[in-house]
Amino acid sequence: MQIVTYDQVKDKVISVRNQQVILDSDVAELYGVETKRINEAVKNNPEKFPNGYILELNNNEKAEVVENFDHLQKLKFSSTLPKAFTEKGLYMLATILKSPTAVNTTIAIIDAFAQLKELTNAVYSLAKAKDEAEQIHVLENNIDLIANLLDNELIVSQQETEIKIKLPFFEITRKITKVKK
């Protein structure tokens, strides 16, 4: 059994209709099953997927994701319009799929969405900061999150890798040393 990593999930999260989603083919790849098995699970459990849990892409959206995301080139010649699972849809899918691989994949997906939310909140807090001191405080509180998103295959051994964030009136530098796990 291969364990799905945060990076594998993160690379599959895309934005459709201003929502963070993962397409059915990518969900299937993460779970180690065929796309039709994912869609069968949805079809057999319609009560678990109300509006907003899954989006069916239209032809223009399909063309756009194929053009913008190299890993989705395989969809170019598919006659079926892809489905996009929102975070809620992915959680609901997790209640249907029960294999050990499904459990590990679900954990990786939940972790990825949680970190994306944390990053969104950090960026929002930074934008709302009223002065330089508050901006520095926000960045210092979120520097580990930023470092993990840049490379979570490493673990912190001591503070050393340099991250510079340049803002209009000042620059913040933080060093974090990491070593391979």
PAZAPA-4460 file (N, C-alpha, C; in steps of 0.05 Angstrom, whole numbers, plus 32768, in hexadecimal, padded with zeros to 4 digits):
% residues 181
    n_x    n_y    n_z   ca_x   ca_y   ca_z    c_x    c_y    c_z   seq   type   mol
   8011   7FE8   8000   8000   8000   8000   8012   8019   8000     1      M     A
   800D   802B   7FED   801C   8043   7FEB   800D   8059   7FFA     2      Q     A
   801B   8068   800A   800F   807E   801A   8010   8097   8009     3      I     A
   7FF9   80A4   8007   7FF6   80BD   7FF8   8001   80D4   8009     4      V     A
   8012   80E5   7FFD   801E   80FB   800C   800E   8115   8007     5      T     A
   8013   8128   8019   8007   8142   8017   800D   814F   7FFC     6      Y     A
   8027   814D   7FF3   802F   8159   7FD9   801F   814D   7FC2     7      D     A
   801A   8133   7FC2   800B   8127   7FAD   7FEE   8133   7FAC     8      Q     A
   7FE3   8137   7FC3   7FC8   8142   7FC4   7FC9   8160   7FBC     9      V     A
   7FDB   816F   7FC7   7FDD   818B   7FC2   7FDF   8191   7FA4    10      K     A
   7FEE   8181   7F96   7FF2   8185   7F79   7FD9   8180   7F69    11      D     A
   7FC5   8173   7F75   7FAC   816D   7F67   7F95   8180   7F6D    12      K     A
   7F99   8191   7F81   7F84   81A4   7F88   7F85   81BB   7F74    13      V     A
   7F6E   81C0   7F67   7F6C   81D6   7F54   7F54   81E8   7F5B    14      I     A
   7F52   81FE   7F4E   7F3C   8210   7F53   7F29   8210   7F3C    15      S     A
   7F0F   820A   7F42   7EFA   820A   7F2E   7EE3   8219   7F3A    16      V     A
   7ED8   822C   7F2C   7EC2   823D   7F36   7EC8   8248   7F52    17      R     A
   7EE1   8251   7F55   7EEA   825D   7F6E   7EE9   824A   7F86    18      N     A
   7EEB   8230   7F81   7EEC   821C   7F96   7F04   820B   7F92    19      Q     A
   7F10   8202   7FA8   7F26   81EF   7FA7   7F1A   81D3   7FA4    20      Q     A
   7F22   81C5   7F8F   7F16   81AB   7F89   7F2C   8198   7F7F    21      V     A
   7F25   817E   7F7F   7F36   816A   7F72   7F24   815B   7F5E    22      I     A
   7F2D   8159   7F45   7F1D   814B   7F31   7F1B   812D   7F36    23      L     A
   7F06   8121   7F2C   7F01   8105   7F31   7F18   80F3   7F28    24      D     A
   7F25   80F9   7F12   7F3B   80E9   7F09   7F53   80EA   7F1C    25      S     A
   7F57   8102   7F28   7F6D   8105   7F3C   7F65   80F7   7F56    26      D     A
   7F4C   80F9   7F5E   7F43   80EB   7F76   7F47   80CD   7F72    27      V     A
   7F40   80C3   7F5B   7F43   80A6   7F55   7F61   809E   7F57    28      A     A
   7F72   80AF   7F4B   7F8F   80A9   7F4C   7F99   80A9   7F69    29      E     A
   7F90   80BC   7F79   7F98   80BD   7F95   7F8F   80A4   7FA5    30      L     A
   7F77   809B   7F9F   7F6C   8084   7FAC   7F75   8069   7FA0    31      Y     A
   7F82   806B   7F89   7F8C   8053   7F7C   7F76   8042   7F6F    32      G     A
   7F62   804F   7F65   7F4C   8042   7F57   7F47   804F   7F3C    33      V     A
   7F35   8043   7F2C   7F2E   804F   7F13   7F1A   8066   7F18    34      E     A
   7F1A   807A   7F06   7F08   8090   7F09   7EEB   8087   7F0A    35      T     A
   7EE5   8073   7EF9   7EC9   8069   7EF9   7EC0   805E   7F14    36      K     A
   7ED3   8054   7F24   7ECC   804A   7F3F   7EC4   8061   7F51    37      R     A
   7ED2   8077   7F4F   7ECC   808E   7F5F   7EB0   8098   7F57    38      I     A
   7EAB   809A   7F3D   7E91   80A4   7F34   7E7A   8090   7F3A    39      N     A
   7E80   8077   7F3B   7E6C   8063   7F43   7E64   8067   7F60    40      E     A
   7E78   806C   7F71   7E73   8070   7F8D   7E61   8088   7F91    41      A     A
   7E65   809D   7F81   7E54   80B5   7F82   7E38   80AE   7F78    42      V     A
   7E36   80A0   7F62   7E1C   8099   7F56   7E0C   8087   7F69    43      K     A
   7E1A   8075   7F77   7E0C   8063   7F89   7E04   806F   7FA4    44      N     A
   7E0E   8087   7FAA   7E09   8095   7FC3   7E01   80B2   7FBE    45      N     A
   7DED   80B7   7FAE   7DE7   80D3   7FA7   7DDF   80E4   7FBF    46      P     A
   7DD4   80D8   7FD3   7DCC   80E7   7FEB   7DE3   80F3   7FFA    47      E     A
   7DFB   80E8   7FF6   7E13   80F2   8004   7E20   8109   7FF5    48      K     A
   7E16   8110   7FDD   7E23   8124   7FCD   7E0F   8139   7FC4    49      F     A
   7E05   814A   7FD6   7DF2   815F   7FCE   7E01   8174   7FBE    50      P     A
   7DF1   8188   7FB4   7DFD   819E   7FA5   7E14   81AA   7FB4    51      N     A
   7E29   81B0   7FA6   7E41   81BD   7FB2   7E56   81AA   7FBB    52      G     A
   7E50   8190   7FBB   7E64   817C   7FC2   7E74   8173   7FAA    53      Y     A
   7E67   8173   7F93   7E75   816B   7F7A   7E6C   817F   7F65    54      I     A
   7E7F   8188   7F55   7E78   8199   7F3E   7E7E   8189   7F25    55      L     A
   7E6B   818A   7F12   7E71   817E   7EF8   7E7B   8194   7EE6    56      E     A
   7E94   8191   7EDC   7E9F   81A6   7ECB   7E90   81A7   7EB0    57      L     A
   7E8E   81BF   7EA5   7E83   81C1   7E8A   7E9B   81BF   7E76    58      N     A
   7E95   81C0   7E5C   7EAA   81BC   7E48   7EBF   81D2   7E4A    59      N     A
   7EB7   81EB   7E4F   7ECB   8201   7E51   7EDD   81FD   7E69    60      N     A
   7ED2   81F5   7E80   7EE2   81F0   7E98   7EF5   81D9   7E94    61      E     A
   7EEB   81C4   7E86   7EFC   81AD   7E80   7F14   81B6   7E6F    62      K     A
   7F0E   81C5   7E5A   7F24   81CE   7E49   7F37   81E0   7E58    63      A     A
   7F2D   81F0   7E6A   7F3F   8202   7E7A   7F51   81F2   7E8D    64      E     A
   7F47   81DE   7E9B   7F58   81CE   7EAD   7F6C   81BE   7E9D    65      V     A
   7F64   81B3   7E86   7F77   81A4   7E76   7F8D   81B6   7E6C    66      V     A
   7F86   81CF   7E65   7F9A   81E2   7E5B   7FAD   81EB   7E72    67      E     A
   7FA2   81EF   7E8A   7FB2   81FB   7E9F   7FC0   81E7   7EB2    68      N     A
   7FB9   81CE   7EB1   7FC5   81BA   7EC3   7FCF   81A2   7EB3    69      F     A
   7FEA   81A1   7EB1   7FF6   818C   7EA0   7FED   8170   7EA8    70      D     A
   7FE9   816B   7EC1   7FE2   814F   7ECA   7FC6   8148   7EC1    71      H     A
   7FB6   815B   7EB7   7F9B   8155   7EAE   7F98   8152   7E8F    72      L     A
   7FAF   8150   7E82   7FAF   814D   7E64   7F9F   8134   7E5C    73      Q     A
   7F9F   8120   7E6D   7F91   8107   7E67   7F73   810B   7E63    74      K     A
   7F68   8121   7E6E   7F4C   8127   7E6B   7F45   8133   7E50    75      L     A
   7F58   813B   7E41   7F54   814A   7E28   7F42   813A   7E15    76      K     A
   7F46   8120   7E13   7F38   8110   7DFF   7F21   8100   7E0C    77      F     A
   7F1C   8105   7E25   7F06   80F6   7E32   7EEB   8102   7E2A    78      S     A
   7ED8   80F1   7E24   7EBE   80FB   7E1C   7EAD   8102   7E35    79      S     A
   7EB6   80FA   7E4C   7EA7   80FF   7E65   7EB0   8119   7E72    80      T     A
   7E9D   8128   7E7C   7EA5   8141   7E8A   7EAE   8139   7EA6    81      L     A
   7EC4   8143   7EB0   7ECE   813C   7ECA   7EBC   8148   7EE0    82      P     A
   7EBD   813A   7EF7   7EB0   8144   7F0F   7EC6   814F   7F21    83      K     A
   7EBF   8164   7F2F   7ED3   8170   7F42   7EC8   816E   7F5E    84      A     A
   7ED7   8161   7F6F   7ECF   815E   7F8B   7ED8   8175   7F9C    85      F     A
   7EC5   8182   7FA9   7ECC   8197   7FBC   7ED6   818A   7FD5    86      T     A
   7EDF   8199   7FE8   7EE8   818E   8001   7ED2   817E   800F    87      E     A
   7EBA   8188   800F   7EA3   8179   801B   7E9E   815F   800C    88      K     A
   7EA0   8160   7FF2   7E9C   8148   7FE2   7EB1   8133   7FE7    89      G     A
   7ECA   813C   7FEB   7EE0   8129   7FF2   7EDC   811C   800D    90      L     A
   7ED3   812C   8020   7ECD   8121   803B   7EB7   810C   8039    91      Y     A
   7EA3   8112   8029   7E8C   80FF   8026   7E96   80E6   8018    92      M     A
   7EA6   80E9   8004   7EB1   80D2   7FF5   7EC1   80C0   8009    93      L     A
   7ECE   80CC   801C   7EDE   80BD   802F   7ECC   80AB   8040    94      A     A
   7EB3   80B2   8044   7EA1   80A2   8054   7E98   8089   8044    95      T     A
   7E9C   8089   802A   7E94   8072   8019   7EAB   805F   8015    96      I     A
   7EC3   806A   8010   7EDA   805A   8009   7EE8   8051   8023    97      L     A
   7EEC   8037   8027   7EF4   802D   8041   7F0F   801E   8042    98      K     A
   7F1C   801B   802C   7F35   800B   802B   7F4B   801A   803B    99      S     A
   7F61   800C   8043   7F77   8019   8051   7F83   8030   8040   100      P     A
   7F85   802C   8026   7F8E   8041   8014   7F7C   8059   8015   101      T     A
   7F62   8054   8015   7F4E   8069   8016   7F51   807A   8030   102      A     A
   7F56   806C   8046   7F59   807A   8060   7F72   808C   805E   103      V     A
   7F88   8082   8055   7FA1   8092   8054   7F9E   80A9   8040   104      N     A
   7F91   80A4   802A   7F8D   80B9   8016   7F7B   80CF   8021   105      T     A
   7F66   80C7   802F   7F54   80DA   803B   7F62   80EC   804F   106      T     A
   7F74   80E0   805F   7F83   80F0   8072   7F95   8104   8064   107      I     A
   7FA2   80FC   804E   7FB3   810E   803F   7FA2   8125   8032   108      A     A
   7F8B   811E   8028   7F79   8132   801C   7F70   8147   8031   109      I     A
   7F68   813D   8048   7F5F   814F   805E   7F75   8161   8066   110      I     A
   7F8D   8156   8069   7FA5   8166   8071   7FAB   817C   805C   111      D     A
   7FA9   8174   8043   7FAE   8188   802D   7F9A   819F   802E   112      A     A
   7F81   8199   8030   7F6D   81AE   8031   7F70   81BF   804B   113      F     A
   7F77   81B3   8061   7F7B   81C2   807A   7F92   81D5   8077   114      A     A
   7FA8   81CC   806B   7FBF   81DE   8067   7FB9   81F4   8054   115      Q     A
   7FAA   81EE   803F   7FA2   8204   802C   7F91   8219   803A   116      L     A
   7F7F   8210   804C   7F6F   8223   805B   7F80   8234   806E   117      K     A
   7F94   8227   807B   7FA6   8236   808D   7FB5   824B   807D   118      E     A
   7FBF   8243   8065   7FCD   8256   8055   7FBC   826E   804C   119      L     A
   7FA3   8267   8044   7F90   827C   803C   7F8B   828F   8054   120      T     A
   7F87   8284   806B   7F83   8295   8083   7F9B   82A6   8089   121      N     A
   7FB3   829B   8086   7FCC   82AA   808B   7FCE   82C2   8077   122      A     A
   7FC9   82BD   805E   7FCB   82D2   804A   7FB6   82E7   804F   123      V     A
   7F9E   82DF   8057   7F89   82F2   805E   7F91   8303   8076   124      Y     A
   7F9C   82F6   808A   7FA5   8305   80A2   7FBB   8318   809B   125      S     A
   7FCD   8310   808A   7FE3   8322   8082   7FD8   833A   8073   126      L     A
   7FC5   8336   8062   7FB9   834C   8052   7FAA   835F   8065   127      A     A
   7F9F   8355   807A   7F8F   8366   808C   7FA1   8373   80A2   128      K     A
   7FBA   836B   80A4   7FCB   8376   80B9   7FCE   8394   80B5   129      A     A
   7FCB   83A3   80CB   7FCB   83C0   80CA   7FE6   83CD   80C8   130      K     A
   7FFA   83C0   80D3   8015   83CC   80D3   802A   83B7   80D0   131      D     A
   8043   83BF   80CE   8059   83AE   80CA   805D   8399   80E0   132      E     A
   8059   83A2   80F9   805C   8390   8110   8048   8379   810F   133      A     A
   802F   8380   8107   801B   836B   8105   8020   8358   80EE   134      E     A
   802B   8363   80D8   8032   8352   80C1   8048   833E   80C9   135      Q     A
   805C   8348   80D7   8072   8337   80E0   8067   8321   80F2   136      I     A
   8055   8329   8105   8049   8316   8117   803A   8300   8107   137      H     A
   802B   8307   80F4   801C   82F4   80E3   802F   82E1   80D5   138      V     A
   8044   82EC   80C9   8057   82DC   80BA   8066   82C9   80CD   139      L     A
   806F   82D3   80E4   807D   82C2   80F7   806B   82AB   8101   140      E     A
   8052   82B0   8104   803F   829B   810D   803A   8286   80F8   141      N     A
   803F   828D   80DF   8038   827B   80C9   8050   8272   80B8   142      N     A
   8068   8278   80C1   8080   8272   80B1   8084   8254   80AE   143      I     A
   807D   8244   80C3   8080   8227   80C1   806C   821B   80AD   144      D     A
   8054   8226   80AC   8040   821E   8098   804A   8223   807C   145      L     A
   8055   823B   8078   805F   8242   805E   8076   8230   8056   146      I     A
   8089   822B   8069   809F   8219   8063   8096   81FD   805D   147      A     A
   8082   81F3   806B   8078   81D8   8066   806A   81D6   804B   148      N     A
   805C   81EB   8043   804F   81EB   8029   8064   81EC   8012   149      L     A
   807B   81F9   8017   808F   81FA   8003   809D   81E0   8000   150      L     A
   80A1   81D1   8016   80AE   81B7   8015   80A9   81A8   802E   151      D     A
   8094   8197   802E   808D   8189   8046   809B   816D   8048   152      N     A
   80AD   8168   8035   80BC   814F   8036   80D4   8152   8049   153      E     A
   80D7   8169   8054   80EC   816E   8067   80E1   8172   8083   154      L     A
   80F1   816D   8097   80E9   8173   80B2   80FB   8188   80BE   155      I     A
   80F1   8198   80D0   8101   81AD   80DC   8114   81A1   80F0   156      V     A
   812D   81A6   80ED   8141   819D   8101   814A   81B4   8112   157      S     A
   814C   81CB   8106   8152   81E4   8114   814C   81FB   8101   158      Q     A
   8149   8213   810B   8140   822A   80FB   8158   8232   80E9   159      Q     A
   8155   822F   80CE   816B   8237   80BC   8165   823D   809F   160      E     A
   8152   8231   808F   814D   8237   8073   8142   8254   8071   161      T     A
   814B   8262   805D   8143   827E   805B   812A   8282   804A   162      E     A
   8117   828F   8056   80FE   8296   8048   80FC   82B5   8049   163      I     A
   80FB   82C2   8032   80F8   82DF   8032   80DD   82E6   8027   164      K     A
   80D0   82F8   8035   80B7   8303   802B   80BA   8321   802A   165      I     A
   80B7   832B   8011   80BB   8347   800D   80A0   8355   800B   166      K     A
   809C   8368   801C   8084   8378   801B   808C   8395   8013   167      L     A
   8079   83A6   800D   8080   83C0   8003   8094   83D0   8014   168      P     A
   8092   83CE   802E   80A4   83DF   803E   80B8   83D0   804F   169      F     A
   80B8   83B6   804E   80CC   83A7   805D   80CE   838A   8053   170      F     A
   80E2   837C   805D   80E7   8361   8055   80EA   8350   806E   171      E     A
   80DE   8338   806E   80E1   8326   8085   80F1   830E   807B   172      I     A
   8105   8307   808B   8115   82F0   8085   8113   82DD   809D   173      T     A
   810F   82C4   8097   810E   82B0   80AC   811E   8298   80A2   174      R     A
   812F   828C   80B2   813F   8275   80AA   8135   825D   80B8   175      K     A
   8132   8247   80A8   812A   822D   80B3   813C   8218   80A7   176      I     A
   814A   8209   80B7   815A   81F3   80AD   8149   81DA   80AE   177      T     A
   814A   81CC   8097   813A   81B3   8096   814D   819C   808C   178      K     A
   8146   8184   8094   8155   816D   808A   8141   8159   8080   179      V     A
   8149   8148   806E   8137   8134   8063   812D   8121   8078   180      K     A
   8113   8119   8076   8107   8107   8089   8115   80EC   8087   181      K     A
***
